[in-house]
Amino acid sequence: MIESIPVSWYLLLSAVLFTIGAGGVLIRRNAIVVLMCIEMMMNAVNLSFVAFSRHLDSAAGQIFVFMIMTVAAVEVAIGLALLVELNRHKRTVDIDEINSLKG
């Protein structure tokens, strides 16, 4: 019989990944790194959804993860397109130097 890993370990890993991602969003100034940290936070949430889905023997959490991954793929495509355009006009991807929306 194979012993399974407790759900609490998955939730601890998810919390650590989410904390690292949130710290990256708050500390870093490079827009590409901020987008990667947001993706890390979304994957941490996905991990906890899958862990709970497995623990409760329900496929609902895993189906929800597929929807979140679809939204994340669209977010990356749109975010990178916006960063390419900002880089063309401002010649930087530093968040502090991008102030074109300020009035």
Buried (B, 14 or more C-beta within 10 A) or exposed (E): EEEEEEBEEBBEBBEEBBEBBBEBBEEBEBBEBBBBBBBBBBBBBBBBBBBBBBBEEEEEBBEBBEEBEEEBEEBBEEBEEEBEEBBEEEEEBEEEEBEEEEE
